[in-house]
């Protein structure tokens, strides 16, 4: 079940951190607002992709040698 661990351990924290950057930190920095929003959105989108990919990943069957 490594794929579920990746989804929960990597995907969800990236989504949360991206949202915090874009919503909380960006308005406080007037000079870098656009850049911080872009980076926060990018982290959130990548986290969403990792989360979804982790849900659809299956373990490969063990092939005896």
C-alpha positions in Angstrom: 0.0 0.0 0.0 2.9 2.4 -0.7 0.7 4.3 -3.2 -1.7 5.3 -0.4 1.2 6.4 1.7 2.5 8.6 -1.1 -1.0 10.1 -1.6 -1.5 10.9 2.1 2.2 11.6 3.0 3.2 13.7 0.0 0.1 14.8 -1.9 -2.0 16.2 0.8 0.8 18.2 2.6 1.8 19.7 -0.8 -1.8 20.8 -1.4 -2.1 22.4 2.1 1.3 24.2 1.8 0.4 25.5 -1.7 -2.9 26.8 -0.5 -1.2 28.5 2.5 1.3 30.2 0.3 -1.2 31.4 -2.2 -3.9 32.5 0.3 -2.1 33.5 3.5 1.5 34.6 2.6 0.9 36.3 -0.8 -1.2 39.2 0.5 1.4 40.1 3.1 4.1 40.5 0.5 3.2 43.4 -1.8 6.4 43.2 -4.0 6.4 39.5 -4.6 2.7 38.8 -4.5 2.4 37.4 -8.1 5.4 35.2 -7.7 4.3 33.8 -4.4 0.8 33.1 -5.8 2.3 31.3 -8.8 4.6 29.1 -6.7 1.8 28.3 -4.2 -0.5 27.4 -7.1 2.2 25.3 -8.7 2.9 23.4 -5.5 -0.8 22.8 -5.0 -1.3 21.5 -8.6 1.7 19.2 -8.3 0.3 17.9 -5.0 -3.0 17.2 -6.6 -1.4 15.3 -9.4 0.7 13.2 -6.9 -2.4 12.5 -4.8 -4.4 11.3 -7.8 -1.5 9.3 -9.2 -1.0 7.6 -5.8 -4.7 6.6 -5.8 -4.4 4.8 -9.2 -1.0 3.2 -8.7 -1.1 -0.6 -8.2 1.6 -2.9 -6.9 3.4 -5.0 -9.5 2.8 -8.7 -9.1 5.8 -10.6 -7.8 7.4 -12.8 -10.5 9.1 -15.8 -9.0 12.6 -16.5 -10.4 
